[in-house]
Amino acid sequence: MAEVLADWLPVSTFLNRVNRAMGKSDLYPFTIAAPVARKLDFVHRVVTGSRVERPLG
């Protein structure tokens, strides 16, 4: 999850800059605080840890 959040920062910055260049407000006007990042990591681990592999066919 840390990698996903690290990748998100430049994407959100780019989207905000594009919107500002068009005279619009930010698409993503806030940052992700450390407690929120920890919660996102927890949810991500629970969801990915609970998935069931199903046979193809």
C-alpha positions in Angstrom: 0.0 0.0 0.0 2.9 2.4 0.6 3.9 1.9 -3.0 0.4 2.6 -4.2 0.2 5.8 -2.1 3.6 6.9 -3.3 2.5 6.4 -6.9 -0.7 8.3 -6.3 1.0 11.6 -5.2 2.4 12.5 -8.6 -0.8 11.4 -10.3 -3.0 13.6 -8.1 -0.5 16.5 -8.5 -0.6 16.2 -12.3 -4.4 16.0 -12.3 -4.7 19.1 -10.1 -2.3 21.0 -12.3 -4.3 20.2 -15.4 -7.5 21.3 -13.8 -6.0 24.5 -12.6 -4.6 25.2 -16.1 -8.2 25.0 -17.3 -9.5 27.3 -14.6 -11.1 24.5 -12.6 -10.7 23.5 -9.0 -8.5 20.6 -7.8 -9.8 17.1 -8.5 -8.0 15.8 -5.4 -7.8 18.7 -3.0 -6.3 17.0 0.1 -3.4 14.9 1.2 -3.6 11.4 2.8 -2.7 11.7 6.5 -0.6 9.0 8.1 -3.5 7.5 10.2 -5.6 7.3 7.0 -2.7 5.6 5.2 -2.4 3.0 7.9 -6.2 2.3 7.8 -6.0 2.0 4.0 -3.1 -0.5 4.4 -5.1 -2.5 6.9 -8.2 -2.7 4.7 -6.0 -3.6 1.7 -4.4 -6.5 3.6 -7.8 -7.7 4.9 -9.4 -7.7 1.5 -6.4 -9.3 -0.4 -6.0 -11.8 2.4 -9.6 -13.0 2.2 -9.9 -13.5 -1.5 -10.7 -17.0 -2.6 -9.0 -18.6 -5.5 -11.5 -20.2 -7.9 -10.7 -22.6 -10.6 -11.0 -21.4 -14.2 -13.7 -23.0 -16.3 
